Amino acid sequence: MSEHIRYTRNRREFLSDAFCGFGALAYGALEAQGAVVNPLSPKLPHHAAKAKSIIFLFMAGGPSHMETFDPKPLLNQLHGQKRPAEFGEAKYQFVQPNATLLGTKRSFKKYGKSGIEVSDLLPYTAECVDDLAILRSCHGDMVVHSAAQYQMMTGRIIPGFPSMGAWTVYGLGTESDNLPAYCVLPDPHGALEAGQPMYMHGFLPAVYQPTMMRPGNKPVLNLGLPPGVQLEERTKTIQYLKAMNRAGIQGEDTELEARISAYDLAFKMQMEAPEVFDIQKEDEATREMYGVGKEPTDDYGRRCLLARRLVEKGVRFVCVTSGGGPGNLQWDAHDDVEENHLRMAKQTDQPVAALLKDLKRRGLLDQTLVLWGGEFGRSPESQGNKGGRDHHNLGFSMWMAGGGIKGGTVVGATDAIGLRAVEKPQHFRDIHTTVLNQMGLNQHALSYMHLGRKERLTEIEGMVIKEIV
């Protein structure tokens, strides 16, 4: 038998033959120390970060900038007239060639020390204007919901790419051991046009996918241990599942790793999450401030309050969606912008302002970046005969607050009728770059090799909006 044994002839051959064994020993040592199989561990940012967490207040459907943060007196003066030729052309889905300009019934006035004008549609948010950086010249490339939602969330107009939340967690991990790193709190009325893919991890490893909460009073089911099951029994079950799953891993298997991570997280959540998700632990004054327990603010108020509780516990990214299901249940005011926006604003205005005030009084606003906006704005022209507005991607408003953002500022402008971003236009990729910058992430360094190309959130070159950081 000895004739079949090949003895190593020098140190190099010995190391070459033995490296797999050394690797296994090193892997085992790391695993024993708990330093492996946790891609969600906190990671150092690329540069000094201003924010630790992000809350995205997603106004799905497209709120009108002319009815919210961008007053246009000339639009009212030209109400009922054809758009003057000097403003140029625009492509719409439903606005007819003979459509006329639609003035707004909303009134604007100046608020705060900054004197920024805000519509009477948002009286609660107006009280916080000195904390807001309002971007009045946002623009995107698409005028249909699904493609615009993909671009707003992922930087691309098609599905299959990672969202802002997934990229953020990929770059920074999470500071919470017992809660998801990335949570989506959807609207109870149903799915949006882009569906769940716009929130997802795309080609990133599955461990960076969001945790989709359930609408209603129970965002997560089965948080408690089953009746008759002791903690020791559940611990043994989880350990057994982990061992069985690990035994099946051959090479790199991100889906199985994500499953193992999910089982671990579910077990840990049974220990801590019941406390976090129970908003009755908040005092009555706080719940009242968010509008919890009364209509029409109860649902969005609960979700905004939960968002604050989640980032307080170290969750990295939370998306709180307003609007779901078919058109008019979103900020999608095709038929009657007054009816639609009054209803949607009454649901969200008080909770949004409460979130900002609550974060601020708890010392969390400085380390939490809050982003508000939709996938586009609304058209200056009227759609139909009831005063509706069509989708509009050429110029609209979003805002940021907290996380190192200069409050009480306005950047950019649309033209005199709100048709087009004409001063310091900010594309979605500039929004993304600024969000990453505040989190300490460089758009170039935050990349992932996919199909032979280093992909990133901003696709090409985004610019940090320096006026607000």
Secondary structure as UniProt FT lines:
FT   HELIX           2..4
FT   HELIX           11..32
FT   TURN            33..34
FT   TURN            39..40
FT   STRAND          53..59
FT   TURN            60..61
FT   TURN            66..69
FT   HELIX           73..77
FT   TURN            78..80
FT   HELIX           85..87
FT   TURN            97..98
FT   STRAND          108..111
FT   TURN            112..115
FT   STRAND          116..119
FT   TURN            120..121
FT   HELIX           123..126
FT   TURN            127..128
FT   HELIX           129..131
FT   STRAND          132..139
FT   HELIX           145..154
FT   HELIX           164..172
FT   STRAND          182..185
FT   TURN            188..189
FT   TURN            193..194
FT   HELIX           196..199
FT   TURN            202..203
FT   HELIX           206..208
FT   STRAND          211..212
FT   TURN            227..228
FT   HELIX           231..247
FT   HELIX           254..277
FT   HELIX           279..281
FT   HELIX           284..290
FT   TURN            291..293
FT   TURN            295..297
FT   HELIX           298..312
FT   TURN            313..314
FT   STRAND          317..322
FT   HELIX           327..329
FT   TURN            330..331
FT   HELIX           337..361
FT   TURN            362..363
FT   HELIX           365..367
FT   STRAND          368..373
FT   STRAND          377..378
FT   TURN            384..387
FT   STRAND          391..392
FT   STRAND          396..401
FT   TURN            403..404
FT   STRAND          409..411
FT   STRAND          413..414
FT   TURN            416..417
FT   STRAND          421..423
FT   STRAND          426..427
FT   HELIX           428..438
FT   TURN            439..440
FT   TURN            443..445
FT   STRAND          448..450
FT   TURN            451..452
FT   STRAND          453..455
FT   TURN            457..458
FT   HELIX           466..468
//
